[in-house]
Amino acid sequence: MVGIGGFTGAILRYLISGYIQNLTQKAAFPFGTLAVNITGCFLIGILSQLVESQAGLSSELRTFLIIGLLGAYTTYSTFSNETMNLLQSQQFFLALVNVGTHLILGLSAVLLGRFTIIALWR
C-alpha cells in the first residue's frame, strides 16, 4: 500500500508542481513546491481529523493515503534544497519568504483541513 501510494503521490507531485512552476516561470520563487506542500498539508489535515473522528478508514487506506500518497506528494527535501539554492544565489529575502510561507501556510492548511472535517461532520 505504501509503494502504490508513493508511486501515485510522486507522479501527482511531478505533474502539479511542474504545472504550477510553468505558470509562474518568470518568478524566481519555487511556487510549484509551495503548492504541493500546502495542498498536501490541507489533505493530511482532513485525513487526520477523519481518523480521529473514527470515520472508519481502514489501516490499509490510512497507510496508502497518509504514508504513501501524501508522503511522496509533499516534498520537504525539495523545499530545503530550493531554500539553499536561494541562499547560495544571495536571494536572502526570497529564502526567508520561502521558509515563512511554507511554515505559516502549511500549519494553517492542516488546521483548515481539520476544521473542514469538523464543520462537515456535524
C-alpha positions in Angstrom: 0.0 0.0 0.0 2.9 2.4 0.8 4.5 1.7 -2.6 1.3 2.1 -4.6 0.5 5.3 -2.7 4.1 6.6 -3.0 4.1 5.9 -6.8 0.8 7.8 -7.2 1.9 10.7 -4.9 5.2 11.1 -6.7 3.5 11.3 -10.1 1.0 13.8 -8.8 3.7 15.9 -7.3 5.7 15.9 -10.5 2.6 16.9 -12.6 1.2 19.5 -10.3 4.5 21.1 -9.2 5.6 21.3 -12.8 2.3 22.8 -14.0 2.4 25.5 -11.3 6.1 26.2 -11.8 5.4 26.6 -15.6 2.6 29.1 -14.8 5.0 31.1 -12.7 8.2 30.6 -14.6 9.1 34.3 -14.7 9.2 34.3 -10.8 12.4 33.2 -9.0 10.3 31.7 -6.3 9.6 27.9 -6.2 5.8 28.2 -6.3 5.4 24.6 -7.6 6.9 23.1 -4.4 4.9 25.5 -2.3 1.6 24.5 -4.0 2.2 20.7 -3.4 3.3 21.2 0.2 0.3 23.4 1.1 -2.3 21.2 -0.6 -0.6 18.2 1.0 -0.9 19.8 4.4 -4.6 20.6 3.8 -5.2 17.0 2.8 -3.3 15.5 5.7 -5.4 17.8 8.0 -8.5 16.4 6.5 -7.3 12.8 6.8 -6.0 13.2 10.3 -9.3 14.6 11.5 -11.2 11.8 9.8 -9.0 9.2 11.6 -9.5 11.0 14.9 -13.3 11.2 14.3 -13.4 7.4 13.9 -14.5 7.8 10.2 -13.9 4.2 9.5 -10.8 4.5 7.5 -9.1 1.1 7.4 -5.4 0.9 8.4 -4.6 -0.1 4.8 -6.3 3.0 3.4 -4.6 5.2 6.0 -1.3 3.7 5.1 -1.9 4.2 1.4 -3.1 7.8 1.8 -1.0 9.3 4.6 2.3 7.4 4.4 2.3 6.5 0.7 0.4 9.1 -1.3 0.9 12.2 0.8 4.4 11.2 1.9 5.5 11.1 -1.7 3.4 14.1 -2.8 4.8 16.6 -0.3 8.4 17.3 -0.5 10.4 18.6 2.4 13.7 17.7 0.7 12.9 19.8 -2.4 11.8 22.7 -0.2 15.1 22.5 1.7 17.2 22.3 -1.5 15.3 25.2 -3.1 15.8 27.3 0.0 19.6 26.5 -0.1 19.7 27.5 -3.7 18.1 30.8 -2.9 20.6 31.4 -0.1 23.6 30.4 -2.4 22.4 32.9 -5.0 22.2 35.5 -2.3 18.4 35.9 -2.6 18.1 36.1 1.2 14.7 37.7 1.2 13.2 35.1 -1.1 14.8 32.3 1.1 13.2 33.8 4.2 9.8 34.2 2.4 10.1 30.6 1.2 10.6 29.3 4.8 8.0 31.6 6.3 5.3 30.8 3.7 5.8 27.0 4.0 5.7 27.2 7.8 2.7 29.5 8.2 0.7 28.3 5.2 1.5 24.6 6.0 0.3 24.8 9.6 -2.7 26.9 8.5 -3.6 24.3 5.8 -3.5 21.4 8.3 -5.7 23.4 10.7 -8.1 24.4 7.8 -8.3 20.7 6.8 -9.2 19.6 10.3 -11.8 22.4 10.7 -13.3 21.5 7.3 -14.0 18.0 8.6 -15.2 19.2 11.9 -17.7 21.5 10.2 -18.8 18.9 7.7 -19.1 16.1 10.3 -21.7 18.0 12.4 
